[in-house]
Amino acid sequence: MRISVTQGHIDKGKPAECRACAIALALQDAGFTNVRASYERLEMGDGRAITPLEVMDFMLDFDAGKKDKCRPFEFDLVGDPQQ
């Protein structure tokens, strides 16, 4: 499944908050519930996915407060994401 991280997610997201960061908001908008985004994995309900490298890179900048370096992008979930 392809996930889109929009400028709205970046603007509304909260750095270093695994349930309210831009990645978590994008997963929620894709229809997932009980979302938690970390550097190791993405958790959605009973499903899990490996955090892709491009997402980790984004999270490092986002969590460091460098929102100006963060741009909208898309990524594919890898693992067993269940809705």
The first five atom37 places (N, CA, C, CB, O) and aatype in JSON, in Angstrom:
{
  "aatype": [12, 1, 9, 15, 19, 16, 5, 7, 8, 9, 3, 11, 7, 11, 14, 0, 6, 4, 1, 0, 4, 0, 9, 0, 10, 0, 10, 5, 3, 0, 7, 13, 16, 2, 19, 1, 0, 15, 18, 6, 1, 10, 6, 12, 7, 3, 7, 1, 0, 9, 16, 14, 10, 6, 19, 12, 3, 13, 12, 10, 3, 13, 3, 0, 7, 11, 11, 3, 11, 4, 1, 14, 13, 6, 13, 3, 10, 19, 7, 3, 14, 5, 5],
  "atom_mask": [
    [1, 1, 1, 1, 1],
    [1, 1, 1, 1, 1],
    [1, 1, 1, 1, 1],
    [1, 1, 1, 1, 1],
    [1, 1, 1, 1, 1],
    [1, 1, 1, 1, 1],
    [1, 1, 1, 1, 1],
    [1, 1, 1, 0, 1],
    [1, 1, 1, 1, 1],
    [1, 1, 1, 1, 1],
    [1, 1, 1, 1, 1],
    [1, 1, 1, 1, 1],
    [1, 1, 1, 0, 1],
    [1, 1, 1, 1, 1],
    [1, 1, 1, 1, 1],
    [1, 1, 1, 1, 1],
    [1, 1, 1, 1, 1],
    [1, 1, 1, 1, 1],
    [1, 1, 1, 1, 1],
    [1, 1, 1, 1, 1],
    [1, 1, 1, 1, 1],
    [1, 1, 1, 1, 1],
    [1, 1, 1, 1, 1],
    [1, 1, 1, 1, 1],
    [1, 1, 1, 1, 1],
    [1, 1, 1, 1, 1],
    [1, 1, 1, 1, 1],
    [1, 1, 1, 1, 1],
    [1, 1, 1, 1, 1],
    [1, 1, 1, 1, 1],
    [1, 1, 1, 0, 1],
    [1, 1, 1, 1, 1],
    [1, 1, 1, 1, 1],
    [1, 1, 1, 1, 1],
    [1, 1, 1, 1, 1],
    [1, 1, 1, 1, 1],
    [1, 1, 1, 1, 1],
    [1, 1, 1, 1, 1],
    [1, 1, 1, 1, 1],
    [1, 1, 1, 1, 1],
    [1, 1, 1, 1, 1],
    [1, 1, 1, 1, 1],
    [1, 1, 1, 1, 1],
    [1, 1, 1, 1, 1],
    [1, 1, 1, 0, 1],
    [1, 1, 1, 1, 1],
    [1, 1, 1, 0, 1],
    [1, 1, 1, 1, 1],
    [1, 1, 1, 1, 1],
    [1, 1, 1, 1, 1],
    [1, 1, 1, 1, 1],
    [1, 1, 1, 1, 1],
    [1, 1, 1, 1, 1],
    [1, 1, 1, 1, 1],
    [1, 1, 1, 1, 1],
    [1, 1, 1, 1, 1],
    [1, 1, 1, 1, 1],
    [1, 1, 1, 1, 1],
    [1, 1, 1, 1, 1],
    [1, 1, 1, 1, 1],
    [1, 1, 1, 1, 1],
    [1, 1, 1, 1, 1],
    [1, 1, 1, 1, 1],
    [1, 1, 1, 1, 1],
    [1, 1, 1, 0, 1],
    [1, 1, 1, 1, 1],
    [1, 1, 1, 1, 1],
    [1, 1, 1, 1, 1],
    [1, 1, 1, 1, 1],
    [1, 1, 1, 1, 1],
    [1, 1, 1, 1, 1],
    [1, 1, 1, 1, 1],
    [1, 1, 1, 1, 1],
    [1, 1, 1, 1, 1],
    [1, 1, 1, 1, 1],
    [1, 1, 1, 1, 1],
    [1, 1, 1, 1, 1],
    [1, 1, 1, 1, 1],
    [1, 1, 1, 0, 1],
    [1, 1, 1, 1, 1],
    [1, 1, 1, 1, 1],
    [1, 1, 1, 1, 1],
    [1, 1, 1, 1, 1]
  ],
  "atom_positions": [
    [[0.85, -1.19, 0.0], [0.0, 0.0, 0.0], [0.88, 1.24, 0.0], [-0.96, 0.0, 1.22], [1.88, 1.31, 0.72]],
    [[0.5, 2.2, -0.81], [1.24, 3.46, -0.92], [0.63, 4.49, 0.03], [1.23, 3.99, -2.4], [-0.58, 4.67, 0.07]],
    [[1.49, 5.15, 0.81], [1.07, 6.16, 1.79], [1.61, 7.52, 1.34], [1.58, 5.81, 3.23], [2.78, 7.64, 1.0]],
    [[0.75, 8.53, 1.34], [1.15, 9.89, 0.98], [1.27, 10.74, 2.24], [0.13, 10.52, -0.01], [0.34, 10.83, 3.04]],
    [[2.43, 11.36, 2.38], [2.66, 12.32, 3.46], [2.54, 13.7, 2.82], [4.09, 12.11, 4.17], [3.35, 14.08, 1.97]],
    [[1.52, 14.45, 3.22], [1.24, 15.74, 2.61], [1.84, 16.9, 3.43], [-0.26, 15.93, 2.46], [2.33, 16.71, 4.54]],
    [[1.78, 18.08, 2.84], [2.23, 19.26, 3.57], [1.36, 19.48, 4.8], [2.2, 20.51, 2.65], [1.83, 19.96, 5.83]],
    [[0.08, 19.13, 4.69], [-0.81, 19.25, 5.85], [-0.37, 18.36, 7.0], [0.0, 0.0, 0.0], [-0.44, 18.77, 8.16]],
    [[0.08, 17.14, 6.7], [0.59, 16.24, 7.74], [1.84, 16.83, 8.39], [0.91, 14.85, 7.16], [2.01, 16.77, 9.61]],
    [[2.7, 17.41, 7.57], [3.94, 18.01, 8.07], [3.61, 19.21, 8.98], [4.86, 18.45, 6.89], [4.19, 19.36, 10.05]],
    [[2.7, 20.04, 8.52], [2.32, 21.23, 9.29], [1.64, 20.89, 10.62], [1.4, 22.12, 8.46], [1.89, 21.53, 11.64]],
    [[0.78, 19.87, 10.61], [0.01, 19.51, 11.81], [0.75, 18.54, 12.73], [-1.31, 18.9, 11.4], [0.44, 18.44, 13.91]],
    [[1.73, 17.82, 12.18], [2.43, 16.81, 12.96], [3.24, 17.38, 14.11], [0.0, 0.0, 0.0], [3.69, 18.53, 14.07]],
    [[3.41, 16.55, 15.13], [4.17, 16.95, 16.31], [5.46, 16.13, 16.37], [3.33, 16.76, 17.62], [5.41, 14.91, 16.46]],
    [[6.62, 16.81, 16.32], [7.89, 16.09, 16.37], [8.03, 15.23, 17.63], [9.05, 17.06, 16.3], [7.58, 15.62, 18.71]],
    [[8.64, 14.07, 17.47], [8.95, 13.15, 18.57], [7.7, 12.63, 19.29], [9.85, 13.82, 19.57], [7.78, 12.22, 20.45]],
    [[6.57, 12.64, 18.62], [5.34, 12.07, 19.19], [4.87, 10.96, 18.24], [4.22, 13.17, 19.4], [4.29, 11.24, 17.19]],
    [[5.12, 9.74, 18.62], [4.91, 8.59, 17.75], [3.47, 8.42, 17.28], [5.34, 7.35, 18.45], [3.23, 7.78, 16.25]],
    [[2.51, 8.97, 18.0], [1.11, 8.84, 17.6], [0.55, 10.1, 16.94], [0.26, 8.5, 18.81], [-0.6, 10.12, 16.5]],
    [[1.37, 11.16, 16.86], [0.89, 12.42, 16.3], [1.89, 13.07, 15.35], [0.57, 13.38, 17.42], [1.73, 14.24, 14.99]],
    [[2.91, 12.33, 14.93], [3.89, 12.88, 13.97], [3.28, 12.87, 12.56], [5.23, 12.07, 14.0], [2.2, 12.32, 12.36]],
    [[3.96, 13.45, 11.61], [3.46, 13.52, 10.24], [3.21, 12.13, 9.65], [4.45, 14.28, 9.36], [2.24, 11.93, 8.93]],
    [[4.07, 11.16, 9.95], [3.92, 9.8, 9.43], [2.67, 9.16, 10.03], [5.18, 8.95, 9.74], [1.89, 8.53, 9.31]],
    [[2.48, 9.3, 11.33], [1.29, 8.75, 11.98], [0.02, 9.37, 11.41], [1.36, 8.98, 13.5], [-0.96, 8.67, 11.19]],
    [[0.02, 10.68, 11.18], [-1.15, 11.34, 10.61], [-1.44, 10.82, 9.21], [-0.94, 12.86, 10.57], [-2.61, 10.62, 8.85]],
    [[-0.4, 10.6, 8.41], [-0.59, 10.06, 7.06], [-1.18, 8.65, 7.1], [0.75, 10.05, 6.29], [-2.06, 8.32, 6.31]],
    [[-0.7, 7.84, 8.02], [-1.25, 6.48, 8.17], [-2.71, 6.52, 8.61], [-0.41, 5.68, 9.19], [-3.52, 5.72, 8.14]],
    [[-3.05, 7.44, 9.5], [-4.43, 7.59, 9.94], [-5.32, 8.01, 8.77], [-4.53, 8.62, 11.07], [-6.43, 7.49, 8.61]],
    [[-4.83, 8.94, 7.94], [-5.62, 9.38, 6.78], [-5.78, 8.27, 5.75], [-4.96, 10.59, 6.14], [-6.7, 8.31, 4.94]],
    [[-4.88, 7.28, 5.78], [-4.98, 6.13, 4.87], [-5.96, 5.09, 5.4], [-3.6, 5.5, 4.65], [-6.2, 4.07, 4.76]],
    [[-6.53, 5.35, 6.59], [-7.56, 4.48, 7.12], [-7.13, 3.58, 8.26], [0.0, 0.0, 0.0], [-7.93, 2.78, 8.75]],
    [[-5.89, 3.69, 8.7], [-5.41, 2.86, 9.8], [-5.78, 3.49, 11.14], [-3.88, 2.67, 9.7], [-5.9, 4.71, 11.27]],
    [[-5.97, 2.63, 12.14], [-6.28, 3.09, 13.49], [-5.21, 2.6, 14.45], [-7.69, 2.6, 13.93], [-4.42, 1.72, 14.12]],
    [[-5.2, 3.18, 15.64], [-4.23, 2.82, 16.67], [-2.8, 2.82, 16.1], [-4.57, 1.45, 17.27], [-2.08, 1.82, 16.19]],
    [[-2.42, 3.94, 15.53], [-1.15, 4.08, 14.8], [-0.03, 4.51, 15.75], [-1.29, 5.09, 13.66], [-0.23, 5.31, 16.65]],
    [[1.14, 3.95, 15.51], [2.37, 4.33, 16.24], [3.53, 4.25, 15.26], [2.62, 3.4, 17.5], [3.79, 3.18, 14.69]],
    [[4.23, 5.35, 15.05], [5.35, 5.4, 14.11], [6.67, 5.52, 14.87], [5.18, 6.57, 13.13], [6.86, 6.46, 15.65]],
    [[7.57, 4.58, 14.64], [8.9, 4.64, 15.25], [9.95, 4.37, 14.18], [9.02, 3.62, 16.43], [9.62, 4.01, 13.05]],
    [[11.21, 4.54, 14.57], [12.29, 4.32, 13.61], [12.4, 2.85, 13.2], [13.61, 4.79, 14.21], [12.85, 2.55, 12.1]],
    [[11.99, 1.93, 14.07], [12.1, 0.51, 13.79], [10.92, -0.04, 13.0], [12.24, -0.26, 15.07], [11.1, -0.84, 12.08]],
    [[9.71, 0.4, 13.36], [8.52, -0.14, 12.71], [7.35, 0.84, 12.8], [8.13, -1.48, 13.34], [7.34, 1.78, 13.6]],
    [[6.39, 0.58, 11.94], [5.13, 1.31, 11.93], [4.06, 0.34, 12.4], [4.8, 1.9, 10.5], [3.93, -0.74, 11.83]],
    [[3.3, 0.71, 13.41], [2.26, -0.15, 13.94], [0.91, 0.47, 13.63], [2.43, -0.36, 15.46], [0.68, 1.66, 13.86]],
    [[0.01, -0.37, 13.11], [-1.33, 0.07, 12.76], [-2.29, -1.0, 13.22], [-1.47, 0.33, 11.23], [-2.36, -2.07, 12.61]],
    [[-3.03, -0.74, 14.28], [-3.95, -1.76, 14.8], [-3.18, -3.02, 15.15], [0.0, 0.0, 0.0], [-2.25, -2.98, 15.96]],
    [[-3.56, -4.14, 14.55], [-2.87, -5.41, 14.77], [-1.75, -5.64, 13.77], [-3.86, -6.55, 14.71], [-1.05, -6.65, 13.85]],
    [[-1.56, -4.74, 12.82], [-0.55, -4.91, 11.78], [0.72, -4.15, 12.08], [0.0, 0.0, 0.0], [0.74, -3.2, 12.86]],
    [[1.78, -4.6, 11.44], [3.09, -3.94, 11.57], [3.75, -3.88, 10.21], [4.0, -4.68, 12.59], [3.51, -4.72, 9.34]],
    [[4.59, -2.87, 10.03], [5.37, -2.73, 8.82], [6.75, -2.23, 9.2], [4.68, -1.77, 7.8], [6.91, -1.49, 10.17]],
    [[7.73, -2.62, 8.44], [9.09, -2.13, 8.63], [9.12, -0.66, 8.22], [10.14, -2.98, 7.81], [8.55, -0.29, 7.19]],
    [[9.78, 0.17, 9.0], [9.91, 1.59, 8.63], [10.92, 1.71, 7.49], [10.35, 2.46, 9.86], [12.1, 1.4, 7.67]],
    [[10.47, 2.16, 6.3], [11.39, 2.31, 5.17], [12.47, 3.36, 5.45], [10.61, 2.69, 3.91], [12.27, 4.28, 6.25]],
    [[13.61, 3.21, 4.8], [14.73, 4.14, 5.0], [14.35, 5.59, 4.74], [15.89, 3.75, 4.11], [14.76, 6.47, 5.49]],
    [[13.58, 5.85, 3.68], [13.2, 7.23, 3.37], [12.32, 7.82, 4.47], [12.47, 7.3, 2.01], [12.35, 9.02, 4.72]],
    [[11.53, 6.96, 5.14], [10.71, 7.42, 6.25], [11.59, 7.71, 7.46], [9.63, 6.36, 6.61], [11.38, 8.71, 8.16]],
    [[12.58, 6.85, 7.71], [13.53, 7.11, 8.81], [14.26, 8.43, 8.61], [14.54, 5.96, 8.93], [14.39, 9.21, 9.54]],
    [[14.73, 8.67, 7.38], [15.42, 9.94, 7.09], [14.5, 11.13, 7.35], [15.91, 9.96, 5.62], [14.91, 12.12, 7.96]],
    [[13.26, 11.02, 6.9], [12.28, 12.08, 7.13], [12.08, 12.29, 8.63], [10.93, 11.73, 6.46], [12.09, 13.43, 9.11]],
    [[11.91, 11.2, 9.37], [11.66, 11.29, 10.81], [12.83, 11.93, 11.55], [11.38, 9.9, 11.38], [12.62, 12.68, 12.5]],
    [[14.04, 11.64, 11.14], [15.21, 12.24, 11.79], [15.17, 13.76, 11.69], [16.52, 11.71, 11.17], [15.39, 14.45, 12.68]],
    [[14.88, 14.28, 10.49], [14.77, 15.73, 10.32], [13.55, 16.28, 11.06], [14.67, 16.09, 8.82], [13.64, 17.3, 11.75]],
    [[12.42, 15.6, 10.93], [11.18, 16.06, 11.55], [11.33, 16.12, 13.07], [10.01, 15.15, 11.17], [10.96, 17.12, 13.69]],
    [[11.86, 15.06, 13.66], [12.0, 15.0, 15.11], [13.05, 15.98, 15.64], [12.37, 13.6, 15.54], [12.99, 16.38, 16.8]],
    [[13.99, 16.36, 14.79], [15.02, 17.33, 15.18], [14.51, 18.77, 15.04], [16.29, 17.13, 14.34], [15.26, 19.72, 15.27]],
    [[13.24, 18.92, 14.66], [12.67, 20.27, 14.52], [13.03, 20.94, 13.22], [0.0, 0.0, 0.0], [12.91, 22.16, 13.09]],
    [[13.45, 20.17, 12.24], [13.84, 20.73, 10.94], [12.71, 20.55, 9.92], [15.13, 20.05, 10.41], [12.91, 19.98, 8.85]],
    [[11.53, 21.06, 10.27], [10.38, 20.92, 9.37], [10.63, 21.58, 8.02], [9.14, 21.52, 10.02], [10.04, 21.18, 7.02]],
    [[11.49, 22.59, 7.99], [11.79, 23.27, 6.73], [12.49, 22.35, 5.73], [12.65, 24.5, 6.99], [12.45, 22.6, 4.53]],
    [[13.13, 21.28, 6.21], [13.78, 20.31, 5.33], [12.83, 19.2, 4.9], [14.98, 19.7, 6.04], [13.15, 18.43, 3.99]],
    [[11.68, 19.11, 5.53], [10.72, 18.04, 5.26], [9.79, 18.45, 4.11], [9.89, 17.71, 6.52], [9.19, 19.52, 4.12]],
    [[9.68, 17.57, 3.13], [8.84, 17.8, 1.97], [7.83, 16.66, 1.85], [9.69, 17.93, 0.68], [8.1, 15.55, 2.3]],
    [[6.68, 16.93, 1.24], [5.72, 15.85, 1.0], [6.37, 14.74, 0.17], [4.46, 16.4, 0.27], [7.21, 14.99, -0.69]],
    [[5.96, 13.5, 0.45], [6.49, 12.35, -0.29], [5.55, 11.17, -0.11], [7.92, 11.98, 0.18], [4.6, 11.23, 0.67]],
    [[5.81, 10.1, -0.83], [5.04, 8.87, -0.72], [5.99, 7.72, -0.4], [4.26, 8.58, -2.02], [7.17, 7.75, -0.75]],
    [[5.44, 6.71, 0.28], [6.22, 5.52, 0.57], [5.31, 4.3, 0.57], [6.96, 5.64, 1.91], [4.1, 4.42, 0.71]],
    [[5.92, 3.12, 0.41], [5.18, 1.87, 0.42], [5.36, 1.18, 1.77], [5.65, 0.94, -0.73], [6.45, 1.16, 2.33]],
    [[4.28, 0.63, 2.28], [4.36, -0.16, 3.51], [4.96, -1.53, 3.18], [2.95, -0.32, 4.17], [4.56, -2.17, 2.21]],
    [[5.91, -1.95, 4.0], [6.55, -3.25, 3.83], [6.31, -4.04, 5.11], [8.09, -3.1, 3.52], [6.7, -3.6, 6.19]],
    [[5.68, -5.18, 5.0], [5.4, -5.98, 6.18], [3.99, -6.52, 6.11], [0.0, 0.0, 0.0], [3.54, -6.96, 5.05]],
    [[3.29, -6.5, 7.23], [1.94, -7.04, 7.31], [0.99, -5.99, 7.85], [1.92, -8.29, 8.19], [0.45, -6.14, 8.95]],
    [[0.76, -4.91, 7.06], [-0.18, -3.89, 7.53], [-1.61, -4.36, 7.35], [0.04, -2.56, 6.78], [-2.06, -4.57, 6.22]],
    [[-2.33, -4.51, 8.42], [-3.74, -4.91, 8.36], [-4.6, -3.72, 8.7], [-4.04, -6.08, 9.32], [-4.25, -2.93, 9.58]],
    [[-5.7, -3.59, 8.02], [-6.63, -2.51, 8.34], [-7.75, -3.03, 9.18], [-7.18, -1.86, 7.07], [-8.64, -2.28, 9.56]]
  ]
}
